[in-house]
């Protein structure tokens, strides 16, 4: 039994292993997957001395609790939350040394949705198609964590960052998503396009790693019927029959038949990953570059 391992004591609502994902396999029907908030995942990796592509844990809403079998450095970032080691308060957004056998607990998010936990050496589960990421749509990668799961750890790559804490963006009070209209904006009425870009929506509680669902004005079609399935990209704003826009996130399907009215700029998607249900959403049209 190796001592370079992490035991999951409390898995929380949904905790998965994530890294930068597996881009380049859409032609095989494999989504990109990976951390929904890449800047947060990259930051906690830097704090513990890992390479940027090391695998981390992504928690959802109520955190998780883990126990290392050897002394390691950990860091928690992303959605702000309380952190404890052996029941005592520990730093959020900074490297923390956790002795062998002690419990580190990531508490419930006080703002936002997804917190990230990095461990020195990274989570060293077996990669699939070059990535250790859990993909909820295709089932590739490790299963979502359960209580008692034991995760192997890699060898530390470098020293932890010499900081007491670093600034991280707060989850959005209002989610502004810059969109380029198309490729199927002509499938909607002029009024629908106007509604999308001028009226307010809210984040639906039905959102997940596949897509951010919205509540608000239904977008009216200008054409009946459905499209043949066509390729889907990260950030695509697809409109299902109920007329409420869905923004595709990391585990999105690679093809779909519902029309895409617009595409969100990639730089705005990390904030979408941290928008709690009920958050105001506004789609802001921008010109193609």
N, C-alpha and C positions, 0 to 999 in steps of 0.2 A: 504494500500500500504506500503510494507516494505521499510525501508531506506537502508537495506543491499542488494543493487542491483547495477548493472552496466548497463548503457544505451549505446548501440552502436550507435554512431553518423555517423561514416563512416566505412563501413565494409571492404573496400579494395577489391583487386582482388579475394582473397580467404582467409577468416579467419574462423578457426574452433576451437571448444573446444577439447582439447586433454589431456590425462593423460598417465598412463603407459599401457593403452590398456586392452584388454580382452583375454589373452592367455588361451589356454586349451580348445577351442571350435572348433578347426579345423575339428573334426569329425562331427560337425554339419554344416560345410560349412561356419563358421564365422571366418573371418580373425582376426589377433591380433590387428591391428590398433594401435592407440596411437601416441605420438609425434614422428616425424621422426628423431629429434635430441634429444634423451633422456638426454644426459648430459646437454644441454642448458636448457631444461625444468626443470630439477632437480635443476640446479643452481639458476634460478630466483625464484623458490619456496623457497630455503634456504634463499635467500636474504630478502624475506618478512616474514620469520618465519613460512612458511607452512610446512606440512608434505611432504615427497618426492612424494607421490602419489596424491597430490592435483591437480585438473584440472586447466589448464592454457589456454591462447589463442595462437594459432599458426597462424601467418600471412604469406602471400606469396608475396614477391617482394615489394609491395607498402604500407605495413603496414595497420593501422586502427586508428580510433579515438574513445575514450570512455569517458563517464562522470559518475562518481560515485555519488550516492545519499547521501552518508555519507563519512566522511573523512576516507581514506584508505591509506595503503602503497602499492606501485606498484614497479615493477622492470621489465626492458626490457633487454633481452639478445639474444643470438643466432647470427643471421646476424647483423653486425654493421649497425646502422641507427641513424638519428637524433631523439631526443625525446624532446617534449615541453610540458609544463603545463601552461595553460592559455596564450599560445602564447610565453612564455619565455623558453629559453633553459633549459633543465633538464638533469640529468646524465643518461647515458646508462651504464648498467652493475653494477648498484648500487640501493639500496632502495631509493624511492622518496615518500614523503608524498604528497598526492593529496587531497586538501580540497573538501568538499561536493560541487557539482555543477560545479567544474572546469573541463576543457577539457584536457585530456592527449592525445597527438597525437604521434603515432609511425610512423615515416616517412619512405620513401622508402629506402630499403636496399642499402647501399653504397658498399657492397660486400656480396656475398652469396645470399641466397634465402629466408630463413625462420627465422623470428624473433619470440621471445616468450615473452608474457606479463603475469606476475603473479600478483595477487591481494591478499592482506592479507585476509585469510579465504577461498580462493580458489573459483572457479566457481562451484556453487552448483546446477547445473541442475540435473534432475532425472537420476540416473544410470540405465543402461541397461546391463544385464549380468555382473554386478559388475563393470562397467566402465562408465565414462561419455564421452568417446571419440566419436568423429564423425568418422564414417566409410563410406567413399565415395563409396566403392564397394557394400556393403550390404545394406546401408541406415540406419544402426543402429545408435543410439545416436542422438544428436540434429542436426538439419539441419545446413549447413554452414550459418554463420551469415549474416543478412541483416540489412540495415540501420533501426534503430528504435527498434531492438531486445532488450529486457530487460533480463538480466541474473541475477539470484539470487546469492548471495554470502554467504559463510559459516561464522561461527564465527572465529575470529583470533585464531590460535593455539599457537602462541608464539611470542616473540618480533622479530622485524627485525634484520638482521645481523648488527653488529657494524663495518662496513667497509665503506670506501669511494668508493671502486671499486674493482673488482677482475679480474684476467687474464682469458681470454677466447680464445680458439684457433680460428685463422682466417680461413675463408673459403679457400679451397684448390686452389692453382694456377694450380696444377696438381694432379689429383685424382688417388692415388695408391690403388688398391683393391686387397688384398691377396685372392687367390682362391685355393680351393681344387678341383681338376678335378673330374668329375663324378657327378651323377651316370650314365649319358648317353653319356660320351665322346666317346664311341665306335660307336655312330651313326654319327660321323664326321670323315672326312679324317684326316690323319696325318698332312697334310698341314693346315687344318682348326685349329687344336689344336695349331699348331705352330704359326699361325697368331694371335689367341686369346692372346697368352702369350708373343708375341714379337713385335707386331705392335701396333700402337697408334689408339685409338678411341677418339671421342669427345661426350660430353653430348648433346643430342638432345633437341630441344625446345618442343618436344612432351612429355617430361618426366612429371610425376605427382606423387601423393602420392602412386599410385599403383606400379609404376616401373620407374626406370631410364633407358630411352631409349638411344641408342648410334647410332652414325654415324661413318662409317668406313668400313673396309674390310668385305664383306659378307662371312660367314662361310659355306663351302660346306659340304653337307651331304655325308656319305658313304653308307647310306641305304635309300631306297624310303619309301613312306607311312608315317603313323603317329602312334604314340603310343596310346594305350588305356589311358584314363585319369588316372593320378596317383597323389599322394600327392605332394604338393609344400611347400617349407619352405622359411622363411625369408632369403633373400640373394641369392636365387636360380638364376642362370644365364640361362634363357630360351632363346632358339633361334627359333623365328617364321620363316615362309616361306621366308621372305626377307633376312634371314641370319644375321641380325644385332642383337647382344646380348641385352637382356633386363634384368636388375638387379631388382628383386622383392623387393619392400619396404613394409611398414607397412600395407597398404590396399590391398595387393596382393591376388589373388584368392587362395583358398586352394587346388584346383586340376587343372590339365592342361594336354593337350596331346602333346604339343610341347616338344622336348627333352631338358633336362637340361644338359649343357656341364660342368658346374662347380657351386660351391657355394662360395659366398663371406663370409669372416670372419665377424661375427657380429660387432666386434670392429671397422670395417672400414665403416659401414653404416651411422653413423652420418655425416661423411664428405660428403658422397654421397648426403645426404639431402640438403647440402649447396652448391653443385657444380652448378654454373650457366651454361646455355646453351653455348656451345663452349669450355667448360673446357676440357683439355686433360685428357684422361682416359687410364690408363695402368693396365692390369690384370697380377698380379704377382703370379706364381704358388708356393705353399708351400706344404710341406708333411702333410699327415694326422697325427693328434696327437695320 
